[in-house]
Amino acid sequence: MPRIVYTEQARRDLARLAQFLRDKDPALGKRVVLTILEGIGRLQTLPTLGKPAGDERRPYLGELKLRMGAAGCAALYEFVPEGDVVVVAAIRHFREAGYKGEES
């Protein structure tokens, strides 16, 4: 079973999202972070679960959509079979500036 590793960028993204949501509703921030971590945790058993990113040089690069109500987040990750590791590179809210994926 692959282990999951978060890059510093992914950790900053998660902290930023949590703080933004905590400012709106403290309980919501905690719930969303737990939902994100649980969703990403599914990559331990299904490391190719997300949509392929379409980079021919990096066939295991994917985007995992995490729906939460009317919105959600996406985690950009790469499965490295040789190291049996999933590296989470970034986490973005669907409505966040700079997110270029599609919500559905």
Contacts in CASP RR format, 6 or more apart in sequence:
PFRMAT RR
TARGET T0000
AUTHOR 0000-0000-0000
METHOD contacts of the structure
MODEL  1
MPRIVYTEQARRDLARLAQFLRDKDPALGKRVVLTILEGIGRLQTLPTLG
KPAGDERRPYLGELKLRMGAAGCAALYEFVPEGDVVVVAAIRHFREAGYK
GEES
1 44 0 8 1.000
1 45 0 8 1.000
1 84 0 8 1.000
2 43 0 8 1.000
2 44 0 8 1.000
2 47 0 8 1.000
2 79 0 8 1.000
2 83 0 8 1.000
2 84 0 8 1.000
2 85 0 8 1.000
2 86 0 8 1.000
3 44 0 8 1.000
3 84 0 8 1.000
3 85 0 8 1.000
3 86 0 8 1.000
4 40 0 8 1.000
4 41 0 8 1.000
4 43 0 8 1.000
4 44 0 8 1.000
4 85 0 8 1.000
4 86 0 8 1.000
4 88 0 8 1.000
5 85 0 8 1.000
5 86 0 8 1.000
5 87 0 8 1.000
5 88 0 8 1.000
6 14 0 8 1.000
6 87 0 8 1.000
6 88 0 8 1.000
7 87 0 8 1.000
7 88 0 8 1.000
7 89 0 8 1.000
7 90 0 8 1.000
9 89 0 8 1.000
9 90 0 8 1.000
10 75 0 8 1.000
10 88 0 8 1.000
10 89 0 8 1.000
10 90 0 8 1.000
10 91 0 8 1.000
13 90 0 8 1.000
13 91 0 8 1.000
13 92 0 8 1.000
14 33 0 8 1.000
14 36 0 8 1.000
14 91 0 8 1.000
17 29 0 8 1.000
17 32 0 8 1.000
17 33 0 8 1.000
17 36 0 8 1.000
17 73 0 8 1.000
17 91 0 8 1.000
17 93 0 8 1.000
18 29 0 8 1.000
18 30 0 8 1.000
18 32 0 8 1.000
18 33 0 8 1.000
21 28 0 8 1.000
21 29 0 8 1.000
21 32 0 8 1.000
21 33 0 8 1.000
22 28 0 8 1.000
22 29 0 8 1.000
22 30 0 8 1.000
32 68 0 8 1.000
32 73 0 8 1.000
35 66 0 8 1.000
35 68 0 8 1.000
36 66 0 8 1.000
36 73 0 8 1.000
36 75 0 8 1.000
36 91 0 8 1.000
39 64 0 8 1.000
39 66 0 8 1.000
40 64 0 8 1.000
40 66 0 8 1.000
40 75 0 8 1.000
40 77 0 8 1.000
40 88 0 8 1.000
42 49 0 8 1.000
42 64 0 8 1.000
43 49 0 8 1.000
43 64 0 8 1.000
43 77 0 8 1.000
43 79 0 8 1.000
43 86 0 8 1.000
44 86 0 8 1.000
47 60 0 8 1.000
47 79 0 8 1.000
47 86 0 8 1.000
48 60 0 8 1.000
48 62 0 8 1.000
48 79 0 8 1.000
49 64 0 8 1.000
50 62 0 8 1.000
50 63 0 8 1.000
50 64 0 8 1.000
50 65 0 8 1.000
51 62 0 8 1.000
51 63 0 8 1.000
51 64 0 8 1.000
51 65 0 8 1.000
52 59 0 8 1.000
52 61 0 8 1.000
52 62 0 8 1.000
53 61 0 8 1.000
53 62 0 8 1.000
53 63 0 8 1.000
53 76 0 8 1.000
54 61 0 8 1.000
55 61 0 8 1.000
58 78 0 8 1.000
60 78 0 8 1.000
60 79 0 8 1.000
60 80 0 8 1.000
60 81 0 8 1.000
61 76 0 8 1.000
61 77 0 8 1.000
61 78 0 8 1.000
62 76 0 8 1.000
62 77 0 8 1.000
62 78 0 8 1.000
62 79 0 8 1.000
63 74 0 8 1.000
63 75 0 8 1.000
63 76 0 8 1.000
63 77 0 8 1.000
63 101 0 8 1.000
64 74 0 8 1.000
64 75 0 8 1.000
64 77 0 8 1.000
65 72 0 8 1.000
65 73 0 8 1.000
65 74 0 8 1.000
65 104 0 8 1.000
66 72 0 8 1.000
66 73 0 8 1.000
66 74 0 8 1.000
66 75 0 8 1.000
71 93 0 8 1.000
71 94 0 8 1.000
71 95 0 8 1.000
71 103 0 8 1.000
72 93 0 8 1.000
72 94 0 8 1.000
72 103 0 8 1.000
73 91 0 8 1.000
73 92 0 8 1.000
73 93 0 8 1.000
73 94 0 8 1.000
74 91 0 8 1.000
74 92 0 8 1.000
74 94 0 8 1.000
74 99 0 8 1.000
74 101 0 8 1.000
75 88 0 8 1.000
75 90 0 8 1.000
75 91 0 8 1.000
76 88 0 8 1.000
76 89 0 8 1.000
76 90 0 8 1.000
76 91 0 8 1.000
76 92 0 8 1.000
77 86 0 8 1.000
77 87 0 8 1.000
77 88 0 8 1.000
77 89 0 8 1.000
78 86 0 8 1.000
78 87 0 8 1.000
78 89 0 8 1.000
79 85 0 8 1.000
79 86 0 8 1.000
80 86 0 8 1.000
80 87 0 8 1.000
92 98 0 8 1.000
92 99 0 8 1.000
93 99 0 8 1.000
94 101 0 8 1.000
94 103 0 8 1.000
END
